[in-house]
Amino acid sequence: MATSANFGNMFSMAGASLFLSFLPLLPKQILLTNLMTDFPEMTIATDHVDREMVDQPKRWNIAFIRKFMLTFGLVSSIFDYLTFAVLLLILHASPEQFRTGWFMESVISASIIVLVIRSRRPFFKSRPGKYLFIATVAVVIATLVFPFTSIGTLFGFTSLPLSFLMMMGLIVILYILVAEIAKKIFYQRVDI
């Protein structure tokens, strides 16, 4: 999961650098993004596993991991570019608003997408472990609050108007739906 997210974010960062006159995220913001998205992923070891995944032993399959990384990394990048377009073309974000909006969308979506891609089942039919769920909710809340604090200001973030927050929320919801559809198609075509 982390590999596909990192691939997607770096692909997006490289692409954004080609057409932006400013850095899409500052180095300290990239580090904070990685730290915050790692918290839910660190709890995966305590997660509940769907019964069908443990019925028979499974071998590591590098080809499967590569296809998974590329598929969900590209889906992540598509939504990063959608976020860029909304921030720049619709909301006319300043560089600080752009960074804050992308940080919020990126961290929240990456944390929630863990709940979607952790199982072959639809995400609402596979109960996550307690610690994974708590870590995800905590990261989402912290991400929503962080830009509105003095610590957020130290990281170069700014408070966003409600219109920005609503648009980022819509993008996250759309991302969850598309990731669920991509997961269904992926598992129909790729065998573990």
Order of alpha helices (4+ residues) and beta strands (2+ residues): alpha-alpha-alpha-alpha-alpha-alpha-alpha-alpha
